[in-house]
Amino acid sequence: MIQILKPIVSLLMFLTVLFFVNTMLTITTSFSVWFSTIFSLICASLGAWFTWELISGEKINTLIAVIGGALILGGLFFTVSFLGPMVIAKDTSQGPMIGVFIAAPLGMILGGMGGYVHASRQRMETED
């Protein structure tokens, strides 16, 4: 069952992080389209790889765990809070701003902390 879920969940995280990073770069910066796309693909690949390793139960470097956790949880918070108000109340124009200014930064902070805790627990388990 886990072998079936790994590629599906990793692909979903790839697409979520790709949408998150590309949309945030488009909204908040004036970078060129090609730079935003390449940077988004790199971040999405890192998020998908981290998800794959997380599901596999492999030992993960602390820096990769913090960055991967921040990207994944930030992407999930952003996607839900950016698209959610558009689905629930189609006439709100400020709804997606919750995703940009509140949910994405909060998700990145919580994801980074969660990645650090996960890597620390893995390190403690191998020391015992």
C-alpha positions as CSV (number, residue, x, y, z in Angstrom):
1,M,0.0,0.0,0.0
2,I,2.8,2.4,0.9
3,Q,4.5,1.7,-2.5
4,I,1.3,2.8,-4.3
5,L,0.9,6.0,-2.2
6,K,4.5,7.2,-2.5
7,P,4.4,8.4,-6.1
8,I,0.8,9.8,-5.8
9,V,1.5,11.8,-2.6
10,S,4.9,12.9,-4.0
11,L,3.3,14.1,-7.2
12,L,0.6,16.0,-5.2
13,M,3.3,17.7,-3.1
14,F,5.2,18.5,-6.3
15,L,2.2,20.2,-7.8
16,T,1.3,22.0,-4.5
17,V,4.8,23.4,-4.0
18,L,5.0,24.4,-7.7
19,F,1.8,26.3,-7.5
20,F,2.7,27.9,-4.1
21,V,6.2,29.1,-5.1
22,N,5.3,30.2,-8.6
23,T,2.3,32.1,-7.5
24,M,4.1,33.8,-4.6
25,L,7.0,34.8,-6.8
26,T,4.6,36.1,-9.4
27,I,2.5,38.1,-6.9
28,T,5.3,39.5,-4.7
29,T,8.3,40.0,-7.0
30,S,9.2,41.3,-10.4
31,F,11.4,38.3,-11.4
32,S,11.3,37.2,-15.0
33,V,9.0,34.3,-15.9
34,W,11.8,31.9,-16.7
35,F,13.6,32.5,-13.4
36,S,10.3,32.1,-11.4
37,T,9.6,28.9,-13.3
38,I,13.0,27.4,-12.9
39,F,13.2,28.3,-9.2
40,S,9.6,26.9,-8.7
41,L,10.6,23.6,-10.4
42,I,13.6,23.3,-8.1
43,C,11.6,23.9,-5.0
44,A,8.9,21.6,-6.1
45,S,11.4,18.8,-6.8
46,L,12.9,19.3,-3.4
47,G,9.4,19.1,-1.8
48,A,8.5,15.9,-3.7
49,W,11.8,14.3,-2.8
50,F,11.4,15.2,0.8
51,T,7.9,13.7,0.7
52,W,9.2,10.5,-0.8
53,E,11.9,10.2,1.9
54,L,9.4,11.0,4.6
55,I,7.0,8.3,3.5
56,S,9.9,5.8,3.1
57,G,11.1,6.5,6.7
58,E,14.6,7.3,5.5
59,K,16.9,9.4,7.7
60,I,16.9,13.0,6.5
61,N,19.4,15.8,6.9
62,T,18.2,18.5,9.3
63,L,18.6,21.3,6.8
64,I,16.7,19.4,4.1
65,A,14.0,18.5,6.7
66,V,13.5,22.1,7.7
67,I,13.4,23.4,4.1
68,G,11.2,20.5,2.9
69,G,8.8,20.9,5.8
70,A,8.5,24.6,5.2
71,L,7.8,24.2,1.5
72,I,5.3,21.4,2.0
73,L,3.3,22.9,4.8
74,G,3.6,26.4,3.5
75,G,2.3,25.2,0.1
76,L,-0.6,23.3,1.7
77,F,-1.6,26.3,3.8
78,F,-1.3,28.6,0.9
79,T,-3.2,26.5,-1.6
80,V,-6.1,25.8,0.8
81,S,-6.4,29.5,2.0
82,F,-5.8,30.9,-1.5
83,L,-8.2,28.7,-3.4
84,G,-10.7,28.1,-0.6
85,P,-12.3,31.5,-0.4
86,M,-12.7,31.5,-4.2
87,V,-14.6,28.2,-4.0
88,I,-16.7,29.1,-1.0
89,A,-17.6,32.8,-1.7
90,K,-17.0,33.6,-5.4
91,D,-17.6,37.3,-5.0
92,T,-14.9,38.0,-2.4
93,S,-11.8,39.8,-3.8
94,Q,-9.8,39.9,-0.6
95,G,-10.1,36.2,0.2
96,P,-7.0,35.0,-1.5
97,M,-4.9,37.6,0.4
98,I,-5.3,35.5,3.5
99,G,-3.2,32.9,1.8
100,V,-0.5,35.3,0.7
101,F,-0.1,37.3,3.9
102,I,-1.2,35.0,6.8
103,A,-1.5,31.3,5.9
104,A,1.7,30.9,3.8
105,P,4.1,32.5,6.2
106,L,2.4,30.6,9.1
107,G,2.6,27.3,7.3
108,M,6.3,27.9,6.4
109,I,7.2,28.6,10.0
110,L,5.2,25.6,11.4
111,G,6.6,23.3,8.6
112,G,10.2,24.4,9.3
113,M,9.7,23.7,13.0
114,G,8.0,20.4,12.2
115,G,10.9,19.4,9.9
116,Y,13.4,20.2,12.6
117,V,11.5,18.2,15.2
118,H,11.3,15.2,12.8
119,A,15.0,15.3,12.0
120,S,15.9,15.7,15.7
121,R,13.7,12.6,16.6
122,Q,15.4,10.6,13.9
123,R,18.8,11.6,15.2
124,M,17.8,10.7,18.7
125,E,16.5,7.3,17.6
126,T,19.8,6.4,15.9
127,E,21.8,7.4,18.9
128,D,19.8,5.1,21.3
